[in-house]
Amino acid sequence: MNPRFSTQSRLNMKNYAMLPFLMKRKYGQVDRGLLISNVSTLKVFSRRQQKQSGKSGKWPRDIAVYSDGALVYSDWSTMTVYKVKNDQTEEIIRLQGWVPTQLCVTSSGDLLVTMVRDDKTQSKVVRYSGSTVKQTIQFDDDGQPLYSGNNYPKYITENRNLDICVADWGAGAVVGVNQAGKLRFRYTGPPSSTKKKPFNPCGITTNSQSHILTSDCNNHCIHVLDVDGHFLCYIDNCDLECLTGLCVDNDDSLFVCEGFRGNVKRIRYLK
């Protein structure tokens, strides 16, 4: 990889009275729209202007979008995942004893949901087809939890090789499992780090080379990993601060939410 760290443009969200912390795009679509959310509002933007917006509920813990443009979001206060299409909102998943947190629409059209038990002692990933459970990922082959049992964010994405990658904030780790849910790697930071604070992963995304990118809130940078979870490099010279949501478009441009600044930055980091 030949990184070329340059901030090409930014979208300032302060005029919309929101601090962006979530961001997604359509899976596999050459779609220039970004789905951006703050505490109570969903907004869809083109590269330079707002396209549409809507209320999402008390607190959308995460958002995702299907290839047909339907939006989904998780609401922790109702333990429910909602789907929005053509200005109509429907409940598609309602949980009992578990709280839905982060979301990812897969290449096959399934929905991956990270969730935490309501007593905050266990976490898991559940794959849904519509409202039907297809798969639950919670333990490794030794019966040990794959994910930390707490209410910290566990952002999730699917890589091109169908690995499921979770940025586990509470564990300070990126956890990668294969399509069958078997542990492939656990990344807790590079072998020798120049950063002063512990690795604190938040947003996560992947690119056309199956590289994994995750934002490090503590150190104001982005870690770039290979498909097997090995450290490649940092993106750390673009004046980044309070990093949250990440996504990569089909041109491998990286979009980064800066929560407190109210910015979304576009970064070209590959030649």
C-alpha positions as CSV (number, residue, x, y, z in Angstrom):
1,M,0.0,0.0,0.0
2,N,1.3,3.5,-0.9
3,P,-0.5,5.9,1.4
4,R,-1.0,9.4,0.2
5,F,-2.5,11.2,3.2
6,S,-4.3,14.3,2.1
7,T,-7.7,15.7,3.1
8,Q,-9.5,16.5,-0.1
9,S,-12.7,18.1,1.2
10,R,-14.9,18.4,4.2
11,L,-18.6,18.7,4.9
12,N,-19.3,20.9,7.9
13,M,-22.4,19.7,9.7
14,K,-22.7,22.5,12.3
15,N,-25.3,24.2,10.1
16,Y,-27.5,21.2,10.6
17,A,-27.3,21.5,14.5
18,M,-25.8,18.0,14.8
19,L,-22.6,16.3,15.7
20,P,-22.0,13.4,13.3
21,F,-21.0,10.1,14.8
22,L,-22.4,7.5,12.5
23,M,-21.9,7.1,8.8
24,K,-22.7,4.4,6.2
25,R,-23.2,4.0,2.5
26,K,-25.0,1.5,0.3
27,Y,-23.2,-1.8,0.1
28,G,-21.6,-2.4,-3.3
29,Q,-23.2,0.7,-4.9
30,V,-21.4,3.5,-6.6
31,D,-23.5,5.8,-4.6
32,R,-22.3,9.2,-3.6
33,G,-24.8,9.5,-0.7
34,L,-23.7,9.3,2.9
35,L,-26.0,8.3,5.6
36,I,-25.1,10.4,8.7
37,S,-26.7,10.5,12.1
38,N,-26.4,12.3,15.4
39,V,-28.5,11.7,18.5
40,S,-31.9,12.0,17.0
41,T,-31.7,12.7,13.3
42,L,-30.9,10.8,10.1
43,K,-29.6,12.8,7.2
44,V,-28.6,11.6,3.7
45,F,-26.1,13.8,1.9
46,S,-24.6,13.8,-1.5
47,R,-21.0,14.8,-1.6
48,R,-21.8,18.5,-1.3
49,Q,-25.4,18.9,-0.2
50,Q,-28.2,17.4,1.9
51,K,-30.6,15.2,0.0
52,Q,-33.1,14.1,2.6
53,S,-33.5,13.9,6.4
54,G,-35.8,12.4,9.0
55,K,-36.3,11.7,12.7
56,S,-34.9,8.4,13.9
57,G,-36.0,8.1,17.5
58,K,-34.5,8.8,20.9
59,W,-31.0,7.6,20.1
60,P,-29.9,5.7,17.0
61,R,-27.1,3.5,18.2
62,D,-26.2,2.7,14.6
63,I,-27.5,3.0,11.1
64,A,-27.2,1.0,7.9
65,V,-28.6,1.0,4.4
66,Y,-29.8,-1.8,2.1
67,S,-29.0,-1.8,-1.6
68,D,-32.5,-0.7,-2.4
69,G,-32.1,2.4,-0.3
70,A,-34.0,1.3,2.7
71,L,-32.5,2.6,5.9
72,V,-32.3,0.6,9.2
73,Y,-31.4,1.9,12.6
74,S,-31.2,0.5,16.1
75,D,-32.9,2.2,19.1
76,W,-31.5,1.2,22.4
77,S,-34.4,2.7,24.4
78,T,-37.0,0.4,22.8
79,M,-34.6,-2.6,22.2
80,T,-35.8,-2.4,18.6
81,V,-34.4,-2.2,15.0
82,Y,-36.5,-0.2,12.6
83,K,-36.6,0.0,8.8
84,V,-37.4,3.2,7.0
85,K,-38.4,3.3,3.3
86,N,-40.4,5.9,1.4
87,D,-41.0,7.8,4.6
88,Q,-42.6,4.7,6.2
89,T,-41.1,3.3,9.4
90,E,-41.6,-0.3,10.4
91,E,-40.3,-2.4,13.3
92,I,-38.3,-5.4,12.0
93,I,-36.6,-6.7,15.1
94,R,-37.7,-6.4,18.7
95,L,-35.5,-7.9,21.4
96,Q,-36.1,-9.1,24.9
97,G,-33.3,-9.1,27.4
98,W,-30.9,-7.8,24.8
99,V,-30.2,-4.3,23.5
100,P,-29.3,-3.8,19.7
101,T,-26.3,-1.6,19.2
102,Q,-24.4,-1.6,15.9
103,L,-25.5,-2.7,12.4
104,C,-24.1,-3.9,9.1
105,V,-25.8,-4.8,5.9
106,T,-23.9,-7.7,4.2
107,S,-23.1,-8.4,0.6
108,S,-25.9,-11.0,0.6
109,G,-28.4,-8.6,2.0
110,D,-28.4,-10.0,5.6
111,L,-28.3,-7.7,8.6
112,L,-25.6,-8.1,11.2
113,V,-26.5,-6.8,14.6
114,T,-24.2,-6.4,17.6
115,M,-26.1,-6.5,20.9
116,V,-25.5,-6.5,24.6
117,R,-27.5,-8.2,27.3
118,D,-29.6,-5.8,29.3
119,D,-27.5,-6.5,32.4
120,K,-24.4,-5.6,30.4
121,T,-22.6,-8.9,31.1
122,Q,-22.5,-10.5,27.6
123,S,-22.3,-9.4,23.9
124,K,-22.9,-11.1,20.6
125,V,-23.4,-10.7,16.9
126,V,-26.6,-12.0,15.3
127,R,-27.2,-12.4,11.6
128,Y,-30.8,-11.7,10.4
129,S,-32.5,-12.4,7.1
130,G,-35.4,-10.0,7.4
131,S,-36.7,-10.6,10.9
132,T,-35.4,-14.2,11.1
133,V,-32.3,-15.2,13.0
134,K,-29.8,-17.1,10.8
135,Q,-26.6,-17.1,12.9
136,T,-25.4,-16.2,16.4
137,I,-21.7,-15.4,17.0
138,Q,-20.7,-15.2,20.7
139,F,-18.0,-17.7,21.7
140,D,-14.7,-19.1,20.4
141,D,-13.9,-22.8,20.1
142,D,-12.8,-22.8,23.8
143,G,-16.1,-21.4,24.9
144,Q,-14.6,-18.0,25.7
145,P,-16.5,-14.8,24.8
146,L,-15.4,-13.3,21.5
147,Y,-16.6,-9.8,22.6
148,S,-16.4,-7.8,25.8
149,G,-19.5,-7.9,28.0
150,N,-20.3,-4.2,28.4
151,N,-22.3,-1.3,26.9
152,Y,-19.4,0.2,24.9
153,P,-19.8,0.4,21.1
154,K,-19.0,-2.6,19.0
155,Y,-19.0,-1.3,15.4
156,I,-19.2,-4.0,12.8
157,T,-18.4,-4.4,9.1
158,E,-18.2,-7.3,6.6
159,N,-14.9,-7.6,4.6
160,R,-14.7,-8.7,1.0
161,N,-13.6,-12.1,2.0
162,L,-16.9,-12.3,4.1
163,D,-15.0,-12.0,7.4
164,I,-17.0,-10.2,10.1
165,C,-14.9,-7.5,11.8
166,V,-15.9,-5.9,15.0
167,A,-14.2,-2.8,16.7
168,D,-14.7,-3.7,20.3
169,W,-14.2,-0.4,22.2
170,G,-14.5,-2.0,25.6
171,A,-11.8,-4.6,24.9
172,G,-9.5,-2.3,23.0
173,A,-9.5,-4.8,20.1
174,V,-10.6,-5.5,16.6
175,V,-12.0,-9.0,16.4
176,G,-12.2,-10.8,13.1
177,V,-14.2,-14.0,12.5
178,N,-14.9,-15.9,9.3
179,Q,-18.3,-16.3,7.7
180,A,-18.9,-19.3,10.0
181,G,-18.1,-17.3,13.1
182,K,-14.7,-18.9,13.8
183,L,-12.1,-16.6,15.3
184,R,-9.4,-15.5,12.8
185,F,-7.6,-12.7,14.6
186,R,-7.7,-10.3,17.5
187,Y,-5.8,-7.0,16.9
188,T,-5.0,-4.9,20.0
189,G,-2.5,-2.5,18.4
190,P,0.8,-2.7,16.5
191,P,3.7,-4.7,18.0
192,S,5.5,-1.5,18.8
193,S,3.5,1.7,19.1
194,T,4.6,5.3,19.0
195,K,1.2,6.4,20.4
196,K,0.9,7.5,24.0
197,K,-2.5,6.2,24.9
198,P,-4.1,2.7,24.7
199,F,-5.8,1.6,21.5
200,N,-9.4,2.7,21.5
201,P,-11.2,1.5,18.4
202,C,-14.5,3.0,17.4
203,G,-15.7,3.1,13.8
204,I,-14.6,0.4,11.3
205,T,-14.7,-0.1,7.6
206,T,-12.9,-1.9,4.8
207,N,-11.7,-1.0,1.3
208,S,-11.3,-2.6,-2.1
209,Q,-8.0,-4.3,-1.1
210,S,-9.8,-5.9,1.9
211,H,-7.8,-3.7,4.2
212,I,-9.5,-2.9,7.5
213,L,-9.6,0.7,8.8
214,T,-10.6,1.6,12.3
215,S,-10.6,4.9,14.1
216,D,-8.6,5.3,17.3
217,C,-10.4,7.8,19.5
218,N,-7.7,8.0,22.1
219,N,-4.9,8.8,19.7
220,H,-6.7,10.8,17.0
221,C,-5.7,8.5,14.2
222,I,-6.8,5.6,12.0
223,H,-5.2,2.2,12.0
224,V,-4.9,0.4,8.7
225,L,-4.8,-3.4,8.9
226,D,-4.4,-6.1,6.3
227,V,-7.1,-8.8,5.7
228,D,-5.6,-11.0,8.4
229,G,-5.6,-8.2,11.0
230,H,-1.9,-7.3,10.8
231,F,-0.9,-3.6,11.2
232,L,0.1,-1.8,8.0
233,C,0.2,1.9,8.9
234,Y,-1.5,4.8,10.6
235,I,-3.4,7.7,9.0
236,D,-2.4,10.3,11.5
237,N,-1.3,13.5,9.7
238,C,-4.7,14.9,8.6
239,D,-5.5,16.9,11.7
240,L,-8.0,14.4,12.9
241,E,-9.8,14.7,16.2
242,C,-12.5,12.8,18.1
243,L,-12.9,10.2,15.4
244,T,-16.1,8.2,15.3
245,G,-17.8,6.9,12.1
246,L,-15.9,5.7,9.1
247,C,-16.8,4.6,5.6
248,V,-15.0,4.0,2.3
249,D,-16.6,4.6,-1.1
250,N,-16.1,2.7,-4.3
251,D,-13.2,5.0,-5.2
252,D,-11.5,4.1,-1.9
253,S,-12.0,7.6,-0.6
254,L,-12.2,7.5,3.2
255,F,-14.9,9.5,4.9
256,V,-14.3,10.3,8.6
257,C,-16.7,11.8,11.2
258,E,-15.1,14.2,13.7
259,G,-17.8,14.3,16.4
260,F,-16.9,17.4,18.4
261,R,-15.8,19.5,15.5
262,G,-19.0,18.7,13.5
263,N,-17.0,17.8,10.4
264,V,-17.0,14.9,7.9
265,K,-13.7,14.8,6.1
266,R,-12.9,13.0,2.9
267,I,-9.3,11.6,2.7
268,R,-7.5,10.1,-0.2
269,Y,-5.0,7.7,1.3
270,L,-4.2,5.3,-1.6
271,K,-2.4,6.0,-4.9
